[in-house]
Amino acid sequence: MKIVLVLVTLFCYHTGEAQKIDAQELRCLVCKTSLDELHKAVNKIDPTKTVDVGGYRLDSDGNYRHKSVSQAKSEVHLSEMIEDICTKMDDYVRATWKSNGTLTLLKLITEDGKMNNDMSEVNLVQDDDLNKSLKYYCEGIMEELEENIIKHFQSDTKDIHKKVCVEESAICGKKVNEEL
């Protein structure tokens, strides 16, 4: 993985000048991509695994008030996953589609360990920080919106990108709203 990243970085520096990137557009892509990665991670959790949640205080009848919930909906487990999800941004590079020049975040290596087939369809974007800003933006977004993200995953919100990245945080503008 490290060798591929070094080769891609060298290729990127060899192929051209640094491009100016709209920071707001980049943050929007990071928001969407981070939620996609979180969704994949949550979907990998065994649905039969449960966690006991609730307090361990006795109620007025002398009973404990706790219940079992799916591990995928556990606030503690989701919070831990959110803390770790931004490391996935190290697997992405900035690029523009050759067909229309649109900015995208491209995952270098696919889930099955192969080079992404879309590499020939994009121009990699040279940047000064070697894509460290992707992780930085992700961490800021996840920290700021953690409670909302957990709430949406617990309630199986449809169209979570639109809810979190557009409506609740305004990270993505209205123009991007149609694309999400």
Salt bridges, closest charged atoms under 4 A:
ASP36 OD2 - LYS32 NZ 3.22
ASP36 OD1 - HIS161 NE2 2.50
GLU37 OE2 - LYS40 NZ 3.57
GLU37 OE2 - LYS107 NZ 3.17
GLU111 OE2 - LYS40 NZ 3.51
GLU111 OE1 - LYS44 NZ 3.94
GLU111 OE2 - LYS107 NZ 2.73
ASP127 OD2 - ARG94 NE 3.33
ASP129 OD2 - ARG94 NH2 3.59
ASP156 OD2 - LYS73 NZ 2.69
GLU167 OE1 - LYS163 NZ 3.43
GLU168 OE2 - LYS151 NZ 3.91
GLU168 OE2 - HIS152 NE2 2.75
